Amino acid sequence: MSAPLPLVSVVTPSFNKGQYIEETIVSVLSQDYPRIEYIVIDGGSMDGTRAILEKYQGKITWVSEPDTGQSDAINKGWRRAKGEILAYLNADDTYTPGAVRTAVQYLMEHPETGMVYGDGILTDGIGTVLSTYRAGEFSLRELISCRDNIL
């Protein structure tokens, strides 16, 4: 008998991302990995985000209350999480199909690995691909540099 697949807890920090949050939620819920706990921590949005979260009641866990920013929201979510693997996905980002399964598979095959991340695809507001950040050997310096160039 093989060991059960690990539970993956995905946390999405959100604040006034109503125009993006549903696409983010759908990208997580449509993953082909069977054991995902999905938690959205909303900072008390006033832009319709709550109504979208309510629409997914029973499929996601969510809280809407003031926080002190993205890191606080992620930490709140991870404190609630029950998964053996923790992840976060910003409210204006999406997972591509198979992303969670691929990450879990790699982590299971390489138990010495503490973290994985994949390519990043930068798109405009209508989904046109502007650029791709190719994942490689982890380098905090390169990751920070890439993020600064995107923002």
Secondary structure, 3 states (H helix, E strand, C coil): CCCCCCCEEEEEEECCCHHHHHHHHHHHHCCCCCCEEEEEEECCCCCCHHHHHHHCECCEEEEECCCCCHHHHHHHHHHHCCCCEEEECCCCCCCCCCHHHHHHHHHHHCCCCCCCCCCEEEECCCCCEEEEECCCCCCHHHHHHHHHHHC
